[in-house]
Amino acid sequence: MLSLDDKAKESLKALVFKCHARRAECMVALGEKEDLEQAVQDYHFAKEMASDEATKSKMKAELRKARVALKKASKKDFYKILGVSRTAGKAEVIKGYRT
């Protein structure tokens, strides 16, 4: 079995951290519920792997944002379901409901 020296281990750890952080960022950009769940997991893992407090703090903030986005994605958007804008009047909402 091959043994890694400390420098190689740190380099590999940094690469794994970067991959998880980047994947989480992409998943948040996609915005679907399943993607956001994966983003939360990735940010949590990246936060645990962060090497310094500044990076850990940044990952914690990004994790918080991903959790908020996940909560929003979990709610139904009835305006979107009806196909009307949020500023639609009563008549337009009724028309959207009937179609």
Phi, psi and omega in degrees: 000142183275136179254133179265140175281171185299322181295318179293322178297316179295321179295317179293319178297319179295322179293317179296318177301312183297320179297316180293318180295318180293318179296319179298319179299318179294319180295322177295321180296326178293319170081357178282158184304312182296321179294320180291326176298319178294322179298318178299316179297316181294317178296322178297315179297316180296322178298318179292330182271350184303139186272335181228166185294325180295316179292319179298319179295320178296317179295325178295319178294318179294323177298317179299316179297319180295322178294321178295316179297322178296318179297318178294320181291336181283343180271146177282139176256098185293330176296317179294319179299319180280344180077032179236162179281164180291341180264011182296144177278177183301316182296319180293324177293318179297318179297318178296324179293321184284338182271000000 
